[in-house]
Amino acid sequence: MQVILANNCGFCEGVARAVNTALTVSPDNAYVLGEIIHNEDVVSRITARGIRTVERLSEVPDGATLLIRSHGVGESIYEECKKKQVAVVDCTCPFVQRTQKIVKKASEEGKTVAIAGDRRHPEVEGLIGWCTGESFIFASEDEDFTPLREKKVVLVAQTTFSAQRFSKIRKNIQKECKKTVEVFETICYTTIGRQRDAQKLSALCDAVIVIGGKNSSNTEKLCEIASANCGHVYRLTGADGFKYEKIKFCNRVGVIAGASTPHWQIQEVLSKMAENNAEVLKTETVENVEAQETVSAQAEVKVAEAASAKQTARPKSAQSKSKKVMDDALEGMAQEKPFHNNEILSVEVVLATDTGIYVSVSGKGEILIDKADLDCEQYSRELYTEKVGQKIDVMVLATNPVKLSEKSVRKIREEEAVLKDIEDGSVFTVTCTGFNKGGLTAELGTYPVFIPAREIRSGFVKELDKYVGKTLRLKLIEIRRGRRKEIIASQRVILEAEKAEQEAARAAKEEAFFESIEVGQIVEGKVERATTFGAFVSVKGFDCLAHISDLSWTGVKEVKDVLEIGKRYEFQVLKIDKERRKVSIGYKQLQPQPWDTAAEKYAEGDIVHGKVVRIVPFGAFVEIEKGIDGLVHVSQISYEWLDNPTSVLQIGQEIDAKILAFSPAERKITLSIKALQDRPEPVYPEDVEEEQSRPRQKRNNRRNSRYDDYDDGDYREWNDSSYDGVSIGEMLGSDEDKK
């Protein structure tokens, strides 16, 4: 029987830290909130030390010491401990803490948190305790994801959740949601390794033994994965449950253990198996078995090639010779394990020289590492002579000839720290170095980076070559792990997130603006730009329109005649349309109208200068200033009788006139041009009596009449609605003119 032991067995780093803490901390007045890990044997050993396990914080007295288990707890537990003055010894797994930070940040940003995991698992319960907003838990890909359809979702996973099931849940959520789904790969890498081992073991072996606590979630996942490939999977909580009869006819038996399974339990199971069949038991790791099978397959190919080359009949001893050829091939191939670029090796320092050091590489002899490739500020022979016999890590830079570097290992580890930040969701920048049919290529240190075309920006990108040489801001999508890690990243998610944030901020700002503004309100704004129909003014960051008709009481043709771009002015709110998101403001409404100050400038009897702007049959309108017009009645244009004012005046002609009547309230000014002219001397005919006895002709036919003393008959009546019905009395002039 061959026993194959999984590569990843026993405590993971987080569990080991929690257990070691619980086994070394002072047990005086110490408590654990829930089981420190899901393993009955471990819990009993901790309890035996005097540390009590409680299910509620209320059971912990004030001033006691509380151990937080590896699964973590909600944020409120820490706050309550402060109030109770309880000393906290935090044994939360670092991977769980990372997930807690992610969900807390997402909740604070108003996003919906989706957790792939078991609702009843303490880790999931703890994660919910870090969510300040809406959250959902999904244990299966078959659940209803429609509640997430219109939400901004951040997806995380329980650290011990099934990687395959998480992948299915992620695809279904991304398919259902209309908005971008941020996905964080929070399954612990050791969990992924154990699940991968379970899959390989179940494919290689006739039976699989899974060791772990009965409440262990990750152990349950291992059983589930192994059962998919192997029909004989046995779950044990310890050596007491082992039944050799169930596996005695198996050629290969796989052994795997959950992350909460201590090494002593694994060893007890293996020892019990050895007791039953010590002669045939051989323990190997999955990695070794796979390597042996690969070597055997390659050896068989070499044997076949050698036999074909001879092209002769085999002697009777062909079978033994063939076996010898295979054994030789196996031995030779084991010694000829090839180097791989970027591979990290642990080597032994054997000699230091002035040019560098010689290191021993298993199966490869001694190799010189140049001093320029050593990880030190300044190389000295004495420095590395002290390290002779010690192990150092080096990286393979080239294979033909072989070139090793210690310095590159440090660089890689620094990059791995950066990669850890990227995996935590940090934004990073790269310069695009090339492109292919699928997208853009770049490098982050020694890691290749690929940006799929659909992840460059929203919409289709046709000309990828234009991005070469440009700096891109990226966020991790996934890391493809092979012989060399490749980062798959997206710029689109950053741009879309920033756009969404900007739109949300703009919408909130607009809402606040419309809540704070009302018609008639006086506001201050900055003139941003001018158009033919008005000016756009920024009021509290919102664009309002000041129509050109609302800039001046006298009317303007261009905005620049009144307002200057970039300057701030006060405006009055005229109209608000919340549905269409439009606000109309006016500038002239805060400026005095020309007639409001006319009384301060003009009075009856004043001489004014103006321009003829309009001529009508009963007279002419003269613009004294912008917005103020006066009427010169036809009878006040000249001492001569005029049939039409155009015979004397023209539009645009500038004249002087005397104010005969002024009424600011009615906005009327009556002007006279002839009042500034010398009155002609009257001419009488020789025969005055004959002239007086002659019948009087109609005024309309009179042309060269004498200028007698004027009476009311000398003035033509007029009535024109366009001048607001100015009366005859307003046109008569002063008593001085009648004399």
Stockholm file with secondary structure:
# STOCKHOLM 1.0

chainA/1-739         MQVILANNCGFCEGVARAVNTALTVSPDNAYVLGEIIHNEDVVSRITARGIRTVERLSEVPDGATLLIRSHGVGESIYEECKKKQVAVVDCTCPFVQRTQKIVKKASEEGKTVAIAGDRRHPEVEGLIGWCTGESFIFASEDEDFTPLREKKVVLVAQTTFSAQRFSKIRKNIQKECKKTVEVFETICYTTIGRQRDAQKLSALCDAVIVIGGKNSSNTEKLCEIASANCGHVYRLTGADGFKYEKIKFCNRVGVIAGASTPHWQIQEVLSKMAENNAEVLKTETVENVEAQETVSAQAEVKVAEAASAKQTARPKSAQSKSKKVMDDALEGMAQEKPFHNNEILSVEVVLATDTGIYVSVSGKGEILIDKADLDCEQYSRELYTEKVGQKIDVMVLATNPVKLSEKSVRKIREEEAVLKDIEDGSVFTVTCTGFNKGGLTAELGTYPVFIPAREIRSGFVKELDKYVGKTLRLKLIEIRRGRRKEIIASQRVILEAEKAEQEAARAAKEEAFFESIEVGQIVEGKVERATTFGAFVSVKGFDCLAHISDLSWTGVKEVKDVLEIGKRYEFQVLKIDKERRKVSIGYKQLQPQPWDTAAEKYAEGDIVHGKVVRIVPFGAFVEIEKGIDGLVHVSQISYEWLDNPTSVLQIGQEIDAKILAFSPAERKITLSIKALQDRPEPVYPEDVEEEQSRPRQKRNNRRNSRYDDYDDGDYREWNDSSYDGVSIGEMLGSDEDKK
#=GR chainA/1-739 SS CEEEECSSCSCCHHHHHHHHHHHHSCCTTEEEESCSSSCHHHHHHHHHTTCEEESSGGGSCTTCEEEECTTCCCHHHHHHHHHHTCEEEECCCHHHHHHHHHHHHHHHTTCEEEEESCTTSHHHHHHHTTCSSCEEEESSTTSCCGGGTTSCEEEEECTTSCHHHHHHHHHHHHHHCSSCEEECCCSCHHHHHHHHHHHHHHHHCSEEEEECCTTCHHHHHHHHHHHHHCSCEEEESSGGGCCGGGTTTCSEEEEEECTTCCHHHHHHHHHHHHHHSTTTCEEEEHHHHHHHHHHHHHHHHHHHHHHHHHCSCCCTTHHHHHHHHHHHHHHHHHHTCCCCTTCEEEEEEEEECSSEEEEEETTTEEEEEEGGGSSSSSCCHHHHHTTTTCEEEEEEEEETTEEEESHHHHHHHHHHHHHHHHHTTCCEEEECCEECSSEEEEEETTEEEEEEGGGTSSSCCCCGGGGTTCEEEEEEEEEECSSSCEEEEESHHHHHHHHHHHHHHHHHHHHHHHHHCCTTCEEEEEEEEEETTEEEEEETTEEEEEEGGGSCTTCCSSGGGTCCTTCEEEEEEEEEETTTTEEEEESGGGSCCGGGTHHHHCCTTCEEEEEEEEEETTEEEEEEETTEEEEEEGGGTCSSCCSCGGGTCCTTCEEEEEEEEEETTTTEEEEESGGGSCCCCCCCCSCHHHHHHSCCCCGGGCSSCCCCCCCGGGSCCCCCGGGTCCCHHHHSCCHHHHC
#=GC SS_cons         CEEEECSSCSCCHHHHHHHHHHHHSCCTTEEEESCSSSCHHHHHHHHHTTCEEESSGGGSCTTCEEEECTTCCCHHHHHHHHHHTCEEEECCCHHHHHHHHHHHHHHHTTCEEEEESCTTSHHHHHHHTTCSSCEEEESSTTSCCGGGTTSCEEEEECTTSCHHHHHHHHHHHHHHCSSCEEECCCSCHHHHHHHHHHHHHHHHCSEEEEECCTTCHHHHHHHHHHHHHCSCEEEESSGGGCCGGGTTTCSEEEEEECTTCCHHHHHHHHHHHHHHSTTTCEEEEHHHHHHHHHHHHHHHHHHHHHHHHHCSCCCTTHHHHHHHHHHHHHHHHHHTCCCCTTCEEEEEEEEECSSEEEEEETTTEEEEEEGGGSSSSSCCHHHHHTTTTCEEEEEEEEETTEEEESHHHHHHHHHHHHHHHHHTTCCEEEECCEECSSEEEEEETTEEEEEEGGGTSSSCCCCGGGGTTCEEEEEEEEEECSSSCEEEEESHHHHHHHHHHHHHHHHHHHHHHHHHCCTTCEEEEEEEEEETTEEEEEETTEEEEEEGGGSCTTCCSSGGGTCCTTCEEEEEEEEEETTTTEEEEESGGGSCCGGGTHHHHCCTTCEEEEEEEEEETTEEEEEEETTEEEEEEGGGTCSSCCSCGGGTCCTTCEEEEEEEEEETTTTEEEEESGGGSCCCCCCCCSCHHHHHHSCCCCGGGCSSCCCCCCCGGGSCCCCCGGGTCCCHHHHSCCHHHHC
//
